[in-house]
Amino acid sequence: MWSVLLMGLGGLLAGGGISFIQQKKPRWLVIAFFVLAAMSLLAAFLLTFNAK
């Protein structure tokens, strides 16, 4: 269940990063959104494959 929520969060964060690129927002904000999206997707991956 948590994996699905984390994957959804990662998708929203990645979409926000893409949106900020199109809006010409500061580069640090775009990078922060992509880093958070990657961390969320990594957490979902680890929860999925480390479940017992």
A tleap script that builds the chain and sets N, CA, C and O, in Angstrom:
source leaprc.protein.ff14SB
mol = sequence {
  NMET TRP SER VAL LEU LEU MET GLY LEU GLY
  GLY LEU LEU ALA GLY GLY GLY ILE SER PHE
  ILE GLN GLN LYS LYS PRO ARG TRP LEU VAL
  ILE ALA PHE PHE VAL LEU ALA ALA MET SER
  LEU LEU ALA ALA PHE LEU LEU THR PHE ASN
  ALA CLYS
}
set mol.1.N position { 0.815 -1.195 0.000 }
set mol.1.CA position { 0.000 0.000 0.000 }
set mol.1.C position { 0.861 1.262 0.000 }
set mol.1.O position { 0.618 2.191 -0.769 }
set mol.2.N position { 1.878 1.282 0.881 }
set mol.2.CA position { 2.745 2.451 0.943 }
set mol.2.C position { 3.527 2.635 -0.353 }
set mol.2.O position { 3.838 3.760 -0.744 }
set mol.3.N position { 3.839 1.530 -1.012 }
set mol.3.CA position { 4.585 1.633 -2.261 }
set mol.3.C position { 3.781 2.382 -3.317 }
set mol.3.O position { 4.323 3.199 -4.061 }
set mol.4.N position { 2.495 2.097 -3.372 }
set mol.4.CA position { 1.637 2.772 -4.348 }
set mol.4.C position { 1.564 4.269 -4.048 }
set mol.4.O position { 1.630 5.092 -4.961 }
set mol.5.N position { 1.431 4.612 -2.790 }
set mol.5.CA position { 1.371 6.028 -2.421 }
set mol.5.C position { 2.686 6.743 -2.723 }
set mol.5.O position { 2.684 7.877 -3.200 }
set mol.6.N position { 3.800 6.082 -2.447 }
set mol.6.CA position { 5.097 6.693 -2.723 }
set mol.6.C position { 5.343 6.838 -4.221 }
set mol.6.O position { 5.950 7.816 -4.659 }
set mol.7.N position { 4.873 5.870 -5.009 }
set mol.7.CA position { 5.013 6.008 -6.465 }
set mol.7.C position { 4.162 7.160 -6.989 }
set mol.7.O position { 4.587 7.898 -7.879 }
set mol.8.N position { 2.970 7.311 -6.439 }
set mol.8.CA position { 2.124 8.440 -6.828 }
set mol.8.C position { 2.756 9.772 -6.455 }
set mol.8.O position { 2.727 10.724 -7.235 }
set mol.9.N position { 3.324 9.834 -5.262 }
set mol.9.CA position { 4.001 11.048 -4.824 }
set mol.9.C position { 5.196 11.360 -5.724 }
set mol.9.O position { 5.427 12.515 -6.083 }
set mol.10.N position { 5.951 10.326 -6.084 }
set mol.10.CA position { 7.090 10.528 -6.984 }
set mol.10.C position { 6.642 11.059 -8.339 }
set mol.10.O position { 7.297 11.925 -8.918 }
set mol.11.N position { 5.526 10.541 -8.844 }
set mol.11.CA position { 5.006 11.032 -10.118 }
set mol.11.C position { 4.564 12.485 -10.034 }
set mol.11.O position { 4.811 13.265 -10.955 }
set mol.12.N position { 3.918 12.849 -8.944 }
set mol.12.CA position { 3.495 14.245 -8.778 }
set mol.12.C position { 4.693 15.179 -8.658 }
set mol.12.O position { 4.689 16.274 -9.221 }
set mol.13.N position { 5.708 14.750 -7.932 }
set mol.13.CA position { 6.902 15.580 -7.789 }
set mol.13.C position { 7.647 15.726 -9.116 }
set mol.13.O position { 8.136 16.808 -9.439 }
set mol.14.N position { 7.732 14.649 -9.877 }
set mol.14.CA position { 8.390 14.733 -11.182 }
set mol.14.C position { 7.597 15.645 -12.119 }
set mol.14.O position { 8.176 16.437 -12.862 }
set mol.15.N position { 6.280 15.528 -12.078 }
set mol.15.CA position { 5.446 16.419 -12.888 }
set mol.15.C position { 5.613 17.873 -12.479 }
set mol.15.O position { 5.624 18.765 -13.327 }
set mol.16.N position { 5.742 18.111 -11.181 }
set mol.16.CA position { 5.997 19.470 -10.718 }
set mol.16.C position { 7.334 19.989 -11.206 }
set mol.16.O position { 7.449 21.158 -11.577 }
set mol.17.N position { 8.343 19.136 -11.210 }
set mol.17.CA position { 9.650 19.538 -11.726 }
set mol.17.C position { 9.597 19.898 -13.199 }
set mol.17.O position { 10.204 20.881 -13.624 }
set mol.18.N position { 8.876 19.110 -13.974 }
set mol.18.CA position { 8.728 19.405 -15.404 }
set mol.18.C position { 7.973 20.715 -15.596 }
set mol.18.O position { 8.327 21.528 -16.450 }
set mol.19.N position { 6.939 20.909 -14.797 }
set mol.19.CA position { 6.158 22.150 -14.876 }
set mol.19.C position { 7.024 23.359 -14.533 }
set mol.19.O position { 6.921 24.404 -15.176 }
set mol.20.N position { 7.876 23.214 -13.522 }
set mol.20.CA position { 8.733 24.328 -13.143 }
set mol.20.C position { 9.763 24.637 -14.218 }
set mol.20.O position { 10.151 25.794 -14.382 }
set mol.21.N position { 10.212 23.627 -14.953 }
set mol.21.CA position { 11.127 23.873 -16.075 }
set mol.21.C position { 10.435 24.740 -17.117 }
set mol.21.O position { 11.019 25.697 -17.624 }
set mol.22.N position { 9.182 24.400 -17.437 }
set mol.22.CA position { 8.434 25.160 -18.447 }
set mol.22.C position { 8.124 26.577 -17.983 }
set mol.22.O position { 7.995 27.484 -18.806 }
set mol.23.N position { 8.005 26.774 -16.673 }
set mol.23.CA position { 7.710 28.100 -16.124 }
set mol.23.C position { 8.960 28.927 -15.867 }
set mol.23.O position { 8.876 30.049 -15.368 }
set mol.24.N position { 10.126 28.372 -16.209 }
set mol.24.CA position { 11.413 29.058 -16.018 }
set mol.24.C position { 11.657 29.439 -14.557 }
set mol.24.O position { 12.121 30.541 -14.265 }
set mol.25.N position { 11.344 28.527 -13.654 }
set mol.25.CA position { 11.593 28.744 -12.228 }
set mol.25.C position { 13.078 28.525 -11.938 }
set mol.25.O position { 13.800 28.008 -12.790 }
set mol.26.N position { 13.542 28.909 -10.752 }
set mol.26.CA position { 14.971 28.734 -10.423 }
set mol.26.C position { 15.408 27.267 -10.536 }
set mol.26.O position { 14.657 26.345 -10.218 }
set mol.27.N position { 16.634 27.091 -10.995 }
set mol.27.CA position { 17.168 25.759 -11.238 }
set mol.27.C position { 17.208 24.917 -9.963 }
set mol.27.O position { 16.975 23.709 -10.020 }
set mol.28.N position { 17.501 25.534 -8.807 }
set mol.28.CA position { 17.587 24.780 -7.557 }
set mol.28.C position { 16.242 24.185 -7.180 }
set mol.28.O position { 16.188 23.103 -6.594 }
set mol.29.N position { 15.150 24.877 -7.508 }
set mol.29.CA position { 13.823 24.365 -7.193 }
set mol.29.C position { 13.489 23.147 -8.049 }
set mol.29.O position { 12.920 22.172 -7.558 }
set mol.30.N position { 13.841 23.206 -9.312 }
set mol.30.CA position { 13.617 22.082 -10.225 }
set mol.30.C position { 14.421 20.870 -9.764 }
set mol.30.O position { 13.904 19.754 -9.719 }
set mol.31.N position { 15.686 21.095 -9.423 }
set mol.31.CA position { 16.546 20.000 -8.965 }
set mol.31.C position { 16.002 19.401 -7.669 }
set mol.31.O position { 16.014 18.183 -7.494 }
set mol.32.N position { 15.529 20.248 -6.766 }
set mol.32.CA position { 14.983 19.758 -5.501 }
set mol.32.C position { 13.774 18.865 -5.746 }
set mol.32.O position { 13.635 17.828 -5.097 }
set mol.33.N position { 12.901 19.249 -6.669 }
set mol.33.CA position { 11.724 18.428 -6.946 }
set mol.33.C position { 12.123 17.082 -7.542 }
set mol.33.O position { 11.554 16.052 -7.181 }
set mol.34.N position { 13.098 17.083 -8.452 }
set mol.34.CA position { 13.532 15.821 -9.046 }
set mol.34.C position { 14.250 14.930 -8.034 }
set mol.34.O position { 14.113 13.708 -8.088 }
set mol.35.N position { 15.004 15.512 -7.127 }
set mol.35.CA position { 15.670 14.722 -6.091 }
set mol.35.C position { 14.634 14.091 -5.166 }
set mol.35.O position { 14.742 12.914 -4.822 }
set mol.36.N position { 13.635 14.868 -4.765 }
set mol.36.CA position { 12.579 14.316 -3.912 }
set mol.36.C position { 11.786 13.230 -4.635 }
set mol.36.O position { 11.404 12.231 -4.024 }
set mol.37.N position { 11.537 13.418 -5.923 }
set mol.37.CA position { 10.830 12.396 -6.697 }
set mol.37.C position { 11.649 11.112 -6.756 }
set mol.37.O position { 11.106 10.019 -6.597 }
set mol.38.N position { 12.953 11.241 -6.986 }
set mol.38.CA position { 13.817 10.062 -7.039 }
set mol.38.C position { 13.864 9.348 -5.691 }
set mol.38.O position { 13.861 8.118 -5.641 }
set mol.39.N position { 13.907 10.109 -4.601 }
set mol.39.CA position { 13.926 9.498 -3.272 }
set mol.39.C position { 12.619 8.766 -2.994 }
set mol.39.O position { 12.624 7.689 -2.396 }
set mol.40.N position { 11.513 9.338 -3.421 }
set mol.40.CA position { 10.214 8.703 -3.221 }
set mol.40.C position { 10.111 7.406 -4.016 }
set mol.40.O position { 9.625 6.398 -3.504 }
set mol.41.N position { 10.565 7.428 -5.259 }
set mol.41.CA position { 10.518 6.223 -6.084 }
set mol.41.C position { 11.474 5.153 -5.564 }
set mol.41.O position { 11.166 3.963 -5.627 }
set mol.42.N position { 12.616 5.565 -5.059 }
set mol.42.CA position { 13.555 4.607 -4.474 }
set mol.42.C position { 12.960 3.968 -3.221 }
set mol.42.O position { 13.097 2.763 -3.012 }
set mol.43.N position { 12.304 4.769 -2.391 }
set mol.43.CA position { 11.661 4.227 -1.193 }
set mol.43.C position { 10.570 3.230 -1.573 }
set mol.43.O position { 10.437 2.188 -0.931 }
set mol.44.N position { 9.788 3.536 -2.608 }
set mol.44.CA position { 8.747 2.609 -3.057 }
set mol.44.C position { 9.368 1.309 -3.559 }
set mol.44.O position { 8.859 0.223 -3.282 }
set mol.45.N position { 10.464 1.424 -4.295 }
set mol.45.CA position { 11.163 0.240 -4.802 }
set mol.45.C position { 11.662 -0.628 -3.645 }
set mol.45.O position { 11.491 -1.847 -3.655 }
set mol.46.N position { 12.275 0.007 -2.657 }
set mol.46.CA position { 12.814 -0.747 -1.527 }
set mol.46.C position { 11.707 -1.377 -0.688 }
set mol.46.O position { 11.864 -2.495 -0.197 }
set mol.47.N position { 10.602 -0.679 -0.520 }
set mol.47.CA position { 9.480 -1.254 0.220 }
set mol.47.C position { 8.882 -2.445 -0.515 }
set mol.47.O position { 8.440 -3.410 0.108 }
set mol.48.N position { 8.871 -2.373 -1.840 }
set mol.48.CA position { 8.281 -3.446 -2.633 }
set mol.48.C position { 9.135 -4.709 -2.565 }
set mol.48.O position { 8.608 -5.805 -2.369 }
set mol.49.N position { 10.442 -4.562 -2.725 }
set mol.49.CA position { 11.294 -5.742 -2.834 }
set mol.49.C position { 11.891 -6.197 -1.517 }
set mol.49.O position { 12.516 -7.256 -1.459 }
set mol.50.N position { 11.714 -5.418 -0.455 }
set mol.50.CA position { 12.182 -5.852 0.857 }
set mol.50.C position { 11.033 -6.300 1.750 }
set mol.50.O position { 11.240 -6.602 2.925 }
set mol.51.N position { 9.828 -6.345 1.202 }
set mol.51.CA position { 8.675 -6.792 1.990 }
set mol.51.C position { 8.803 -8.284 2.281 }
set mol.51.O position { 9.219 -9.062 1.422 }
set mol.52.N position { 8.446 -8.667 3.481 }
set mol.52.CA position { 8.573 -10.078 3.856 }
set mol.52.C position { 7.246 -10.676 4.184 }
set mol.52.O position { 7.168 -11.857 4.521 }
savepdb mol mol.pdb
quit
